[in-house]
Amino acid sequence: MPIVTIQVTREGTAPDRPSVTAEEKAALIAGVSEVLLRVLNKPLESTFVVIEEVDTDNWGWGGLPVLDYRRQRAAKK
């Protein structure tokens, strides 16, 4: 029984969306499940997919909180 955990940032895929939509999450679940079926021959009904949304306050990149890192990177362009 495979268990797959997908972590995504809680910021959405467009400026007007605060998080990943239910439709996007459903597509992720279906797609990952299909890959496990195709590659490992794991039945869809035995595959569990967990989606965790991570607030931007709770992760960092390059030694900085991610929003600070992005601002720093944008200033260099």
PLY file of the C-alpha trace (Angstrom):
ply
format ascii 1.0
element vertex 77
property float x
property float y
property float z
element edge 76
property int vertex1
property int vertex2
end_header
0.00 0.00 0.00
1.81 3.14 -1.16
1.38 6.39 0.73
2.51 9.49 -1.12
2.82 12.88 0.55
2.83 15.98 -1.62
3.81 19.28 -0.04
2.74 22.48 -1.75
3.03 26.05 -0.61
-0.16 27.70 0.56
-0.11 30.54 -1.92
-2.20 29.33 -4.82
-1.46 29.21 -8.49
-2.81 32.68 -9.29
-2.76 36.03 -7.44
-6.46 35.82 -6.60
-6.21 32.38 -4.97
-4.87 31.88 -1.43
-4.24 28.15 -1.88
-4.31 25.26 -4.31
-7.87 24.64 -5.49
-9.86 21.48 -4.81
-9.76 20.74 -8.54
-5.95 21.04 -8.62
-5.67 18.75 -5.60
-7.96 16.20 -7.25
-5.78 16.29 -10.37
-2.64 15.74 -8.26
-4.23 12.77 -6.50
-5.40 11.22 -9.78
-2.07 11.80 -11.52
0.12 10.41 -8.74
-2.16 7.40 -8.35
-1.99 6.72 -12.10
1.83 6.89 -12.04
1.98 4.32 -9.23
-0.42 2.09 -11.12
1.60 2.37 -14.34
5.11 2.16 -12.86
4.66 -0.10 -9.82
1.41 -1.86 -10.74
-0.21 -0.60 -7.51
-4.01 -0.62 -7.68
-5.71 2.75 -7.39
-7.76 1.57 -4.41
-4.63 0.77 -2.41
-2.83 4.07 -3.04
-3.13 6.89 -0.53
-2.17 10.46 -1.41
-1.82 13.15 1.25
-1.53 16.80 0.27
0.03 19.11 2.84
-0.16 22.85 2.34
2.76 24.73 3.90
2.37 28.39 4.84
5.09 30.58 3.41
5.98 31.54 7.01
6.94 27.92 7.64
9.68 27.33 5.11
12.86 28.92 3.92
15.32 28.92 1.08
18.91 30.02 0.89
19.10 30.62 4.63
16.16 33.04 4.65
12.40 32.87 5.04
11.13 32.22 1.52
9.43 35.59 1.02
12.65 37.39 2.01
14.65 35.17 -0.32
12.30 35.91 -3.22
12.51 39.67 -2.57
16.30 39.50 -2.43
16.43 37.51 -5.65
14.02 39.87 -7.43
16.14 42.87 -6.41
19.18 41.30 -8.12
17.42 41.02 -11.48
0 1
1 2
2 3
3 4
4 5
5 6
6 7
7 8
8 9
9 10
10 11
11 12
12 13
13 14
14 15
15 16
16 17
17 18
18 19
19 20
20 21
21 22
22 23
23 24
24 25
25 26
26 27
27 28
28 29
29 30
30 31
31 32
32 33
33 34
34 35
35 36
36 37
37 38
38 39
39 40
40 41
41 42
42 43
43 44
44 45
45 46
46 47
47 48
48 49
49 50
50 51
51 52
52 53
53 54
54 55
55 56
56 57
57 58
58 59
59 60
60 61
61 62
62 63
63 64
64 65
65 66
66 67
67 68
68 69
69 70
70 71
71 72
72 73
73 74
74 75
75 76
